[in-house]
């Protein structure tokens, strides 16, 4: 029975103020990042009474995603694997978004259409790969680094 806010980006003071102004009273908070929002209340006699709201939240945990795939150009021209790596590395995910390997094909083909991509698989440990889905942790956000992408060009030159 607690509120767990996981916030990507933003200034701590702004986040704390937003939480303080929007959460209901009596609701516990969870998180490792803490901050205090000071609210000034004016009493009927004109004096100011300060209310200190200590708020908690968490930042997302980056989860590196590893990718392997095969590509081939039927016309005997080498595939621009760097463009594919750059397209995949530019792919962003939201907090707690699951990743389906098949959905990454569209990102691969955004780098060009003069090749065929097959056997796309994903992993979170660079050991066990799947062509299915990988579920994110509730506070996780997948990231793709070009160094975590292995592309095998099977083009016969």
C-alpha positions, -999 to 999 in steps of 0.1 A, spaced: 0 0 0 26 25 -11 32 47 -41 64 39 -61 73 65 -86 100 57 -111 111 88 -129 134 91 -158 150 125 -162 140 157 -145 152 178 -116 148 162 -81 132 194 -67 106 195 -95 98 158 -91 95 161 -54 72 191 -57 50 173 -82 47 142 -60 39 163 -29 12 182 -48 -5 152 -63 -3 123 -38 -31 117 -14 -25 120 24 -17 88 42 -1 71 12 34 58 19 61 63 -6 89 40 -17 123 49 -33 160 56 -27 159 92 -40 146 116 -14 139 153 -14 119 178 5 93 202 -8 86 232 15 50 245 13 43 279 27 8 282 43 -5 316 53 -23 317 87 -53 339 92 -31 364 111 -8 367 81 21 347 95 36 319 74 36 283 85 61 260 67 51 224 59 80 201 50 70 173 27 97 146 24 91 126 -8 108 95 -22 111 81 -56 134 60 -77 153 64 -110 150 36 -136 177 9 -137 194 6 -172 192 -30 -185 216 -36 -214 201 -56 -242 223 -78 -264 213 -85 -300 225 -110 -326 212 -113 -362 222 -124 -396 220 -103 -427 225 -111 -464 224 -92 -496 213 -114 -525 231 -92 -550 266 -98 -537 271 -64 -521 282 -61 -484 255 -50 -460 260 -17 -442 261 -33 -407 272 0 -391 239 16 -402 220 -13 -387 239 -10 -354 233 28 -353 196 23 -359 193 -3 -332 214 18 -307 191 47 -314 160 27 -304 147 39 -270 124 21 -245 102 33 -218 103 22 -182 91 -14 -177 86 -19 -215 90 -55 -225 110 -63 -256 99 -87 -283 127 -98 -306 105 -97 -337 95 -61 -331 132 -51 -336 131 -61 -373 114 -29 -382 143 -10 -366 168 -31 -385 150 -24 -418 149 14 -410 187 12 -419 179 1 -454 161 -24 -476 188 -39 -497 193 -70 -475 174 -97 -457 177 -99 -419 171 -133 -401 177 -150 -368 174 -119 -347 177 -128 -311 180 -109 -278 196 -114 -244 201 -96 -211 232 -116 -201 249 -122 -235 247 -159 -228 211 -170 -232 194 -157 -263 158 -158 -274 138 -150 -305 108 -143 -282 101 -118 -255 122 -105 -225 103 -89 -197 115 -58 -180 117 -53 -143 92 -28 -130 119 -2 -126 140 -13 -156 145 4 -189 162 -15 -217 191 2 -235 210 -9 -266 247 -1 -271 262 -7 -305 290 -27 -289 263 -52 -277 252 -60 -312 266 -88 -333 257 -89 -369 268 -117 -392 269 -107 -429 263 -139 -449 265 -121 -482 285 -141 -508 308 -115 -524 
